[in-house]
Amino acid sequence: MDGRRIGIGAALGLVTSLVAFAGGCEGIVVEPGGPRGPAGTGPGTDCDMQAILSSPANRCVSCHDSTPGVEGGNLDLLSPDVGARLLDQPSGNSRCGGALLVDGENPQESMLLRLVDPARHAAWGDDACVAMMPFESDGVSDHDVQCFERWVEDIAAGRDPGGPTGPPPAPFEPMPPEAALAKAKYILHGGPMTDDELARVTAPDGTLDREGLRDVITSWRGTPELERKLRDFLRLSLQQDNVDVRGNYQLQLDPMGGDSVPDRRAVWSNLEESFVHTAWHIVEGGQDFREVVTTRTWRVTTAMLAALVYTEDERTPLFSGVRFADLAYLEPGDYEDWRSVTFTQASSPSEVIAFEHSASFVEQLRSIPDGGTLALMAPRVGFFNTPVFFDSWRTNADNQFRVTTSQTLITALDMAFEAGDVTEVTSLNGLADEHAEPGTACYQCHQRLDPMRLQFMNAYSFRNRVLEDRSNFLAPSFSFDGVTAEPQTVDELAGVIANHPRFATAWTQKLCMWANSARCDETDPEFRRVVDVFARDFDLWDLLLELFTSPLVTGAESTVSHERSEFLVVASRTNHLCNAFEVRLDAARADRCEADRAADPMGPEPDSCTPRNPVPICNSSVATRNVAGILSEDAYVRGEREFVQETLVGPFKGRALSELCTLVARAEVGPWANHTFSPSDPEGALDRMVEFVMGLPPTHPRYEAAREGLAWSLEVAQMTPLCADTGQDLVEDNRDEVVCGLGIEPRRALHVPWAAACGSPDLAGVGL
């Protein structure tokens, strides 16, 4: 439980890259009768694998390189432990069904040999999931096939010089029911668990009651806390959080400076919240989740409709004389009147409402009712045609929508274009000359990517506005991960993506990463079972219930995923931490208010019950925002399938968390009557720190120890003489009886136990 990332770094990165970017390794040709070294696969032998892999003529490291930014990065074929990392590791390619790269029990069936040996690859036949290495070739030489065979045999037999070292993995330890409940509530809700919830998830024999956990999670449905967390998940997973804040939609809407008449930040917020509202509407209504790809019905405001109509004109203000920034007729309510509007496909610009600076133009948009329609030339279809998606993954004359196309597939299907994809290619329309040399890794990807990007090129300019000149259309095609199609419209492309066999697996995996801070093993029978449940009706709520009650997340039973990757206890990121802070402090305030009312039922309303602004946590004040900025947040970066999830605490992050706790304490811990944790009621303050801040209810197995620990820290904080004066050790000499301390005055002493509770793994971690 040391929080190591097994699989995202060396091991899984190596496996994924080896299959995904299966570069050509032609090998060293030994002339007949030439000198031969001693048997073996190490340096100086007849099969020096390091020389074979590193030779420039073989092109292995041109793809499989550990250098950041190089294709195949994080895969170091030249390190001495590469054999150990290949042994019994399943392919990271979803098409390969978990085939082992080096099969320890059946070495001759290893996938590595199938990739480089022409005979084995031919025998693989139609089931081949990756093209032979090197691409567009007849594989490696006979000599090198023999060397690879010898190397694989050495790895399987433990004779590889870089073989496994160190102690065997620790036996699996089932997580107790309170851990499963704490994890589920932290991720899905943020609030502290209750005694009732803990009782419902605990079976009579002390193990996890899976159905009880399902019932508890179901009880959170309809709460604002769960809605907020699922909206965060949808924003992240559908990539609707603008990754480039410097862009500010200036290509689509033209620059909006400080003198803009519309509330520019409100407009930007509308653009970024629109499809999150849309996706939540789909989830909340129990609709087929694949509609996030295909829907033309979005949740919008009048201000957003005006922005979309503006993008229907490709001309710049320099030539049109009309700027969106000058639209003077939007009212405050036009940024808040959310409703569902369906975007129909206009056949000509004359069917689209003309953008103009007039009250009548805004009134036309304002009058479109909930359930109404608006004709547009731009194909506003699904998450991948939203203004925020375009602004996050902007294109230009060089890129020509390749990044947009790639991010679309990463978002929908959790897969990027891979050089080893063997799916049939039906058209090479749009293949650029600079990527068109057969036999290269670039060609292997671009023969699929370039024809697919034509869907965007046929509809949008490089400013992501409506394309005016449509005289040079080329027919697009789709060839990706076993599916070949020829969708001629963006709607048809959306349908192909939504019905792709990978969709159910992709979204199960995304939810798994969100819950576990690591991928699940897609060959795990339990993972496949959860995928099948989701694929029945594509109800995201069904998937959420099934996954969060599965041992994949609870850790209550061992699965293949746990055998191959350690069950993680990790540092929380700000998207979880800040939410938990706010929800738990709200619960603590309510408890303080209730206690004060019970103490004096006939008295005036207690100060602790007085409504006040929420505590500024993480994003609401400059001070907390700057501190929280040091902590990580789940995010996406260009071209990566994984969420960016920093899971370990270093010195800077530890200090940032401490500073954040200090800033929150200024509003919550103190002598005033409205402080949640007050020295006027120290016992109640300590109770609330354990129950609400740490989230441990009185029946929790660790409640008593945590409560005693905080009481001890409060006593030490106030005790005199000072340990510094007596020369005694603050911890060791106070272990049995508190004899010295810090001498802090009572009105400030509660800050010491607060720091312990606030910085505890129960609030600042996930999975404990």
NORPEVEN-V72598 format. One record per residue. SS is DSSP state (h for helix, s for strand, l for the rest). OMEGA is omega in degrees with one decimal (none if undefined). BURIAL is # if it has 9 or more other ideal C-beta (glycine too) atoms within 8 Angstrom, else .. Layout:
# NORPEVEN-V72598
SS:OMEGA:BURIAL, SS:OMEGA:BURIAL
This chain:
# NORPEVEN-V72598
l:-175.8:., l:173.7:., l:179.3:#, l:176.6:., l:178.1:#, l:175.3:#, l:-179.1:#, l:-179.7:#, l:-169.7:#, h:-169.0:., h:-176.6:#, h:176.8:#, h:178.9:#, h:-177.2:#, h:-179.0:#, h:-176.1:#, h:-178.6:#, h:-179.0:#, h:-174.4:#, h:-178.9:#, l:-173.1:#, l:-175.0:#, l:-177.5:#, l:176.6:#, l:-172.6:#, l:177.5:#, l:-179.3:#, l:179.5:#, l:179.0:., l:-179.0:., l:177.1:., l:177.9:., l:-178.8:., l:-178.7:., l:178.7:., l:-179.2:., l:177.7:., s:180.0:., l:-179.7:., l:-178.6:#, l:179.9:#, l:179.6:#, l:177.0:., l:180.0:., s:177.6:#, l:178.7:#, l:178.3:#, l:-173.4:#, h:178.0:#, h:177.9:#, h:-179.9:#, h:-176.9:#, h:-174.1:#, h:-178.7:#, l:179.0:#, h:-178.9:., h:-176.0:., h:175.7:#, l:179.6:#, h:-175.3:#, h:174.0:#, h:174.5:#, h:-175.4:#, l:-174.1:#, l:179.3:#, l:-178.3:., l:178.6:., l:177.9:., l:178.2:., l:179.3:., l:-175.8:#, l:179.6:#, l:-175.2:#, l:176.6:#, l:-178.6:#, l:-179.3:#, l:-173.4:#, l:179.7:., l:-174.7:., l:-177.4:., l:-176.1:., h:179.5:#, h:179.3:#, h:-178.8:#, h:178.1:#, h:-171.9:#, s:177.1:#, l:176.4:., l:179.9:#, s:176.2:#, l:174.7:#, l:179.6:#, l:-175.5:#, h:-178.9:., h:-170.1:#, h:171.8:#, l:177.2:., l:177.8:#, l:-176.3:#, s:-179.7:#, l:170.0:#, s:-176.1:#, l:-176.8:#, l:-179.5:#, l:-179.4:., l:-173.2:., h:-177.4:#, h:177.0:., h:-177.6:., l:-179.7:#, h:179.5:#, h:179.1:#, h:177.8:#, h:-176.8:#, h:-174.0:#, h:-176.5:#, l:-178.6:#, h:-177.6:#, h:179.5:., h:-178.9:#, h:178.0:#, h:178.7:., h:177.4:., h:173.6:., h:-175.3:., h:179.7:., h:-179.9:., l:-176.0:#, l:-179.9:#, l:177.9:#, l:179.8:#, l:174.3:#, l:-11.2:#, l:-177.1:#, l:177.2:#, l:-178.3:., l:176.7:#, l:179.2:., l:-178.2:#, l:-177.2:#, l:178.8:#, h:179.1:., h:-176.7:#, h:173.8:#, h:178.6:#, h:178.7:#, h:176.9:#, h:178.9:#, h:-179.6:#, h:179.9:#, h:179.6:#, h:177.5:#, h:178.7:#, h:179.3:#, h:-177.7:#, h:-178.0:#, h:179.5:., l:-179.1:., l:-179.5:., l:-178.1:#, l:-179.7:., l:-175.3:#, l:-175.4:#, l:175.6:., l:176.5:., l:-175.5:., l:176.7:., l:180.0:., l:179.7:., l:178.2:., l:-178.0:., l:177.8:., l:-178.3:., l:176.3:#, l:-179.1:#, l:-176.4:#, h:-179.4:#, h:177.9:#, h:178.5:#, h:179.6:#, h:-179.7:#, h:-179.0:#, h:-179.0:#, h:-176.8:#, h:179.1:#, h:-176.9:#, h:-171.2:#, h:-172.1:#, l:179.6:#, l:-176.0:#, l:177.7:#, l:175.3:#, l:179.5:#, l:176.6:., h:-179.3:., h:179.5:., h:-179.7:#, h:178.6:#, h:-176.7:., h:-178.3:#, h:-178.0:#, s:178.4:#, l:-179.9:#, l:-179.5:., l:176.9:., l:178.1:., l:-179.4:#, s:171.6:#, l:-173.0:#, h:179.0:#, h:176.0:., h:177.5:#, h:177.0:#, h:179.8:#, h:-179.4:#, h:178.7:#, h:178.4:#, h:-179.3:., h:178.1:., l:-177.8:#, l:-177.4:., l:177.9:., l:177.8:., h:-179.6:., h:179.9:#, h:178.5:#, h:-179.0:#, h:-177.9:#, h:179.7:#, h:173.6:#, h:177.2:#, h:178.5:#, h:-179.9:#, h:178.5:#, h:-180.0:#, h:-171.5:#, h:177.1:#, l:176.9:#, l:178.8:#, l:176.4:#, l:-171.0:#, l:-176.6:#, l:-179.4:#, l:-175.8:., l:178.5:., l:-176.1:., l:177.0:#, l:170.8:#, l:-174.9:#, h:174.4:#, h:-177.9:#, h:-175.5:#, h:-173.0:#, l:-175.6:#, l:175.8:., l:-178.3:#, l:-178.1:., l:-179.1:., l:179.1:., l:179.3:#, l:174.9:., l:174.1:#, l:-170.3:#, h:179.6:#, h:176.2:., h:177.1:#, h:179.5:#, h:178.8:#, h:177.1:#, h:-178.6:#, h:-176.7:#, h:-179.7:#, h:-171.6:., h:-174.7:#, h:171.3:#, h:173.4:#, h:-177.9:#, h:-178.9:#, h:178.5:#, h:177.7:#, h:178.1:#, h:-178.6:#, h:-177.4:#, h:-179.4:., l:179.4:., l:-178.7:., l:177.0:., l:-173.7:., l:178.3:#, l:177.3:#, h:176.4:#, h:177.4:#, h:-168.2:#, h:-169.7:#, l:169.7:#, l:179.1:#, s:-176.5:., s:170.1:#, s:-172.5:#, s:171.6:#, l:176.4:#, h:179.8:#, h:179.7:#, h:176.8:#, h:178.3:#, h:179.0:#, h:179.9:#, h:177.4:#, h:179.2:#, h:-178.4:#, l:176.5:#, l:-179.4:#, l:-177.8:#, l:-175.8:., l:176.7:., l:177.4:., h:-180.0:., h:-177.7:., h:-177.4:., h:-177.6:., l:-178.2:., l:178.0:#, l:174.4:., h:-177.7:#, h:-178.7:#, h:-178.0:#, l:-169.0:#, l:-170.2:., l:176.2:#, l:178.9:#, l:-178.4:., h:-179.1:., h:-178.3:., h:176.8:#, h:-174.3:#, l:-174.0:., l:-177.1:#, l:177.6:., s:180.0:#, s:177.9:#, s:178.5:#, s:179.8:#, s:177.1:#, s:-177.2:#, s:177.2:#, l:178.9:#, l:177.7:., l:-179.4:., h:-178.7:., h:-179.6:., h:-176.8:., l:175.0:#, l:-178.7:#, l:176.7:., l:176.6:#, l:177.8:., l:-179.8:., l:177.1:., h:-178.6:., h:177.7:., h:-179.7:#, h:-179.6:#, h:176.1:., h:-179.7:#, h:-178.9:#, h:-175.9:#, l:177.4:., l:-172.6:#, l:170.9:., l:-175.5:., l:-179.3:., s:-177.5:#, s:174.1:., s:179.6:#, s:177.9:#, s:173.6:#, l:178.6:#, l:179.1:#, l:-179.0:#, l:-173.7:#, l:171.7:#, l:-175.5:#, h:-170.0:#, h:173.8:#, h:178.9:#, l:177.2:#, h:-178.1:#, h:177.2:#, h:178.0:#, h:-177.9:#, h:177.4:#, h:-175.0:#, l:-174.8:#, l:179.5:#, l:177.5:#, l:-176.1:., l:177.9:., l:-176.8:., l:174.5:., l:172.4:#, l:177.5:#, h:179.9:#, h:178.4:#, h:-179.3:#, h:-179.8:#, h:-179.5:#, h:176.5:#, h:-178.7:#, h:175.7:#, h:-177.9:#, h:-174.6:#, h:-169.5:#, h:177.8:#, l:178.5:#, l:173.8:#, l:174.5:#, l:-176.5:#, l:-178.3:#, l:-177.7:#, l:-179.7:#, l:-178.2:#, l:179.1:., l:-178.8:#, l:176.1:., l:-175.9:#, l:-177.8:., l:175.1:#, l:176.8:#, l:175.4:#, l:179.9:#, l:-175.9:#, l:-176.9:#, h:-175.4:., h:179.0:., h:-166.6:#, l:-179.8:#, l:-179.1:., l:179.3:., l:179.1:#, l:176.8:., h:179.0:#, h:-179.5:., h:-177.5:#, h:178.3:#, h:-171.7:#, h:176.3:#, h:176.0:#, h:-177.5:#, h:-172.7:#, h:176.3:#, h:-178.6:#, h:-178.3:#, h:179.8:#, h:176.9:#, h:178.8:#, h:-178.5:#, h:179.5:#, l:-175.3:#, l:-170.2:#, s:168.3:#, l:179.2:#, l:173.2:., l:-178.2:., l:170.4:#, l:-179.2:#, s:178.7:#, l:-177.5:#, l:-177.8:., l:-178.1:., l:-175.3:., l:-175.3:., l:-178.2:., l:168.4:., l:-177.3:#, l:178.4:#, l:173.9:#, l:-177.0:#, s:176.1:#, s:-171.7:#, s:171.7:#, l:173.9:#, l:-178.5:., s:176.4:#, s:179.9:#, s:178.4:., l:178.9:#, l:-175.8:#, l:177.1:., l:178.3:., h:176.3:#, h:178.9:#, h:175.3:#, h:178.6:#, h:179.4:#, h:178.4:#, h:-179.7:#, h:-177.3:#, h:-178.0:#, l:179.0:., l:-179.4:#, l:-177.1:., l:-169.4:#, h:-177.0:#, h:177.7:#, h:-176.9:#, h:-175.1:#, h:170.5:#, h:179.2:#, h:178.7:#, h:179.3:#, h:177.6:#, h:177.5:#, h:-179.3:#, h:-177.1:#, h:-170.2:#, h:-174.4:#, l:178.5:#, l:178.1:#, l:167.2:#, l:177.0:#, l:-174.7:#, l:174.4:#, l:-179.5:#, l:178.4:#, h:178.7:., h:176.0:#, h:-179.9:#, h:178.0:#, h:179.3:., h:177.0:#, h:-179.3:#, h:177.1:#, h:179.9:#, h:-175.2:#, h:179.4:., h:-178.2:., h:177.8:., l:173.4:#, l:-175.8:#, h:179.0:#, h:176.3:#, h:178.3:#, h:-179.1:#, h:179.9:#, h:-176.6:#, h:-176.3:#, h:-176.1:#, h:172.8:#, l:-180.0:#, l:174.8:#, h:173.7:#, h:-178.8:#, h:-175.5:#, h:-176.1:#, l:-176.9:#, l:178.1:#, l:178.7:., l:174.1:., l:177.9:#, h:179.2:#, h:-179.0:#, h:179.2:#, h:-174.5:., h:-179.1:#, l:-175.9:#, l:175.4:#, l:-165.6:#, l:161.9:#, l:-168.0:#, s:174.3:#, s:178.4:#, l:173.1:#, l:-171.7:#, h:180.0:#, h:173.5:#, h:-174.3:#, h:-176.4:#, h:177.6:#, h:179.9:#, h:175.9:#, h:-172.8:#, h:-178.1:#, h:-177.2:#, h:176.6:#, h:174.7:#, h:179.6:#, h:178.9:#, h:177.9:#, h:179.8:#, h:178.9:., h:177.6:#, h:179.0:#, h:-179.4:#, h:178.9:., h:-180.0:#, h:177.0:#, h:179.9:#, h:-179.1:., h:-178.4:., l:-175.2:., l:-175.4:., l:-176.8:., l:177.5:., l:178.6:., l:-179.0:., l:177.4:#, h:-178.6:., h:-179.7:#, h:-177.5:#, l:178.7:., l:176.7:., l:-178.4:., l:177.8:., l:176.7:., l:-178.3:#, l:-177.4:#, l:169.6:#, l:-172.9:#, l:-170.5:., l:177.0:., l:-178.5:., h:-175.6:., h:-178.1:., h:179.6:#, h:179.6:#, h:179.2:., h:-178.1:#, h:179.4:#, l:177.8:., l:176.9:., l:-176.7:#, l:177.2:#, l:177.0:., l:-177.2:#, s:172.1:#, l:169.2:#, l:-175.1:., l:172.9:., l:-176.6:., l:177.0:., l:-175.3:., l:163.9:., l:169.8:#, s:-174.6:#, l:174.1:#, l:-169.3:., l:-179.2:#, l:-179.3:., l:173.5:., l:-176.5:., h:-178.6:., h:-179.3:., h:176.3:#, h:179.0:#, h:179.2:#, h:178.0:#, h:178.4:#, h:179.2:#, h:178.9:#, h:177.4:#, h:179.4:#, h:-179.9:#, h:178.7:#, h:-178.3:#, h:-179.9:#, h:-179.7:., h:-171.4:., h:-174.2:#, s:-179.2:#, l:-170.8:#, l:-173.8:., l:-174.4:., l:-179.1:., l:175.2:., l:-178.6:#, l:-178.3:#, s:-170.6:#, l:176.7:#, h:175.3:#, h:177.0:., h:-174.5:., h:-179.6:#, h:177.4:., h:179.0:#, h:179.7:#, h:177.0:#, h:-177.7:#, h:177.2:#, h:-179.1:#, h:-172.3:#, h:-173.3:#, h:-179.8:#, h:177.4:#, l:176.7:#, l:-179.0:#, l:178.5:#, l:-174.7:#, l:-179.5:., l:179.5:., l:-177.7:#, l:-178.7:., l:-175.9:., h:-174.8:#, h:-179.2:., h:179.2:., h:-179.7:#, h:178.3:#, h:179.7:., h:178.7:#, h:177.6:#, h:177.5:#, h:-178.6:#, h:177.2:#, h:179.5:#, h:178.5:#, h:-178.3:#, h:-174.6:#, h:-169.9:#, l:166.6:#, l:5.0:., l:179.0:#, s:177.3:#, h:179.8:#, h:-179.7:., h:-176.4:., h:-179.0:., l:-179.8:., l:179.1:#, l:-174.0:., l:-177.1:#, l:-172.9:., h:-175.6:., h:176.4:#, h:-172.5:#, l:-178.6:., l:179.8:., l:-178.7:., l:-176.4:#, l:176.9:., l:-176.2:#, s:-176.4:#, l:177.1:#, l:-179.9:., l:179.8:#, l:-174.9:., h:-176.1:., h:-179.0:., h:-173.1:., h:-179.0:#, h:177.9:#, h:-179.3:#, h:176.0:#, h:176.6:#, h:-179.9:#, h:179.3:#, h:-179.2:#, h:-177.0:#, h:-178.5:#, l:-177.1:#, l:177.1:#, h:179.3:., h:175.8:#, h:-173.0:#, h:-179.7:#, s:178.8:#, s:172.3:#, l:-178.2:#, l:none:.
